[in-house]
Amino acid sequence: MKEVFRILSGKVLFRNSRESRFFFYKYKTKGLFGKSMKYKFRIFSDGGSDSRGNAAGATIIECGEKVYCTAHYLGTATNNEGEIFSSLAGFAHIAYLYPNNSDAIEWISDSQYALKSATEYIKNWERNGWKTSAKEPVKNQGLWKTFLKLSKGVSFKATHVKGHSGHPENEACDLAVAWARGNSEEFNSKFKGKWLGSVVDIGDDQYSHWNFRDSRDLLALIRQNGDSGITAESFLEELDFSSMPKKLGTSEAKVVTKPIATSLDIDASVKKLSKSYLKKLQELDPKKELLKQKTDFSESIKLMKRWLE
């Protein structure tokens, strides 16, 4: 409020350049009266892969009062590919709707990897010939190079939220990712490489209606162009937002009420955790050779299944 008083009273605004920089940074990020700025455009993104490598990415885009919910089935892909792709879809959707946009965008994600890569690491990667500090090739280069092209000239703020913490948009995206992975057969018919024929109700209380697309071919194209990524125009052309259906369908696909965890997922998780525990014990007492013993995980698996019921 002291800064505001100086403005209104016509007194000297700033004592030095450092104070002026702080004021304009504060004004830009917090607003004149110290309140958080409300961004006209906000992207909420989430993506991930299950234990079988089946991946998807989901995005909620807020454009003023309008909200768009889209998700992409990616087939065999990694967690990080799902996270990056969902952000690409968000920036691309805003570019499609508002090609001359000059307003700042807030990008919200639970992936520290995606946010930090896009805001901190990516410039160093460029300078170092797309090598990490350990002189190793940067992973997912095609996706990150495509991100640079889609976000060129765009001002955005990256905001991290904790996953599975009750954040409504993040939870809805998580649910959409689970729907895409759990209904992969929907994308193997006449909708291969396309948007599903109708809007899908995924059962979320606040963000229930989603457009789903099979984007396996687009991800494959980006991987093939790993040295350069693909242009923003090509990405937009491939997604073809204009063909998204607007009517709610009557699909017989499963409505997911919580992220899917199959028996195979549970079995694999329990065994991985149990083996890690046994490995620690083995380090404490090498003579017992615990890792060579056959271990029965059935009780642990039953317990985890009961928790998910």
Secondary structure, DSSP 4 states (H G I P E B T S, - for coil): -HHHHHHHHT----SSHHHHHHHHHHHHHH-TTSPPP--SEEEEEEEEE-TTSEEEEEEEEEETTEEEEEEEEEEE--HHHHHHHHHHHHHHHHHHH-TT--S-EEEEES-HHHHHIIIIIHHHHHHTTSB-TTSPBPTTHHHHHHHHHHSTT--EEEEE--TTS--HHHHHHHHHHHHHHHTGGGGSSTTTTSB-SSBEE---SSS-EEEEEE-HHHHHHHHHTTTT---HHHHHHHH-GGG---SB----SPPPSS----HHHHHHHHHHHHHHHHHHHHHH-GGG-GGGS----HHHHHHHHHHH-
